[in-house]
């Protein structure tokens, strides 16, 4: 993305847990061999094979010797960038607190409408130790601290910066915005072009087969947005690299792109939603939802007897609900796996379009038909609607936007400098 830097953030972990190391060793008997050296820091073939196995398990690939072999080139690049970042973090004496780490995990869950603890459950269900994600987040947060330290006082926007950004936002009224998520795979050496392309293709195949985009992005995207599960929010086409803009303009909502070659690597994008920014009032919904998880997930795309029983039980109870408070209580009875109140919902931003159409036809107090997902079923009740005028973001939000843009630009420059000055040997 034009507004996102090409920083190779950590996308895996220090894979040193004994049980995991033993599993990887079965794939790579020569795990102690040297794959690369970064400023005297050794990356072993065991590290590379373990990271490749983590990726395969995360997206549902069988970690066969052929799969691991195909992943090694790209994974080695990731580990080299990780080593450079970790060395810079340590040089600056930066530590990441447990509370900061917990907040980052909670942020990913909230942004993706996950209940607390759902991210851990998703990873464990895929056979990936949650400690892997924690290590990854610790590096990413530490790298952000490095960038803030480098920028210093110049990080804060001036009144002139704020005025310019507000003027630009006002000019956007009437235009179309595209809500996107991204996964970025870098190509730091022309010799790695084919390997990186194959890597993106393996990601896309699994995403289109149903692998959750936020989890895959959080683990393996090498862009700052990995901390948000790949979500970069709403963008205009002129804020994107031209190849990305051309692709997004033709994509239907909910689609996953083919690999897009951009400066620095390959981009995979998901079009979450799109909307036109209207100068007139917009419809905002107040809704409540009840979610009932299945005892076992759907397999083969077909509901089995136990899932059908869950759907029927939820709908029987939902039809007896007289108010949104009843729906919230029903959600609690199922363990509050997903929050009952998602907050104000701008109807224009609801995706996919079929769900937007369902919500637009609801009357206050009416419930939807069952909304079936692979892991459970939900029902939504409309509690009320309001018309709200389009408003600019708050000064705090605008300031945060400017700061994020500056941090992302510095990310690219600093990592490029680290690569250029590092002593890197690959075997």
Secondary structure, DSSP 8 states (H G I E B T S, - for coil): -TTS-------S-----HHHHHHHHHH-TTTTSEEEEETTEEEEHHHHHHHHHHHHHHTT----HHHHHHHHHHHHHHHHHHHHHHHHHHHTT----HHHHHHHHHHHHHHTT--TTHHHHHHHHTT--HHHHHHHHHHHHHHHHHHHHHHGGGGS--HHHHHHHHHHHHHTTTSEEEEEEEEEEE--SGGGHHHHHHHHHHHHHHHHTT--HHHHHHHH--SGGGGGTTEEEEE-GGGS-HHHHHHHHH--TT-B---EEETTEEEEEEEEEEEE--SS-EEEEEEEEEEEE-SS--BTTB--HHHHHHHHHHHHHHHT--SHHHHHHHHHHTT-SS-S----EEGGG-SSHHHHHHHHT--TT-B---EEETTEEEEEEEEEEEEE------HHHHHHHHHHHHHHHHHHHHHHHHHHHS-EEE-
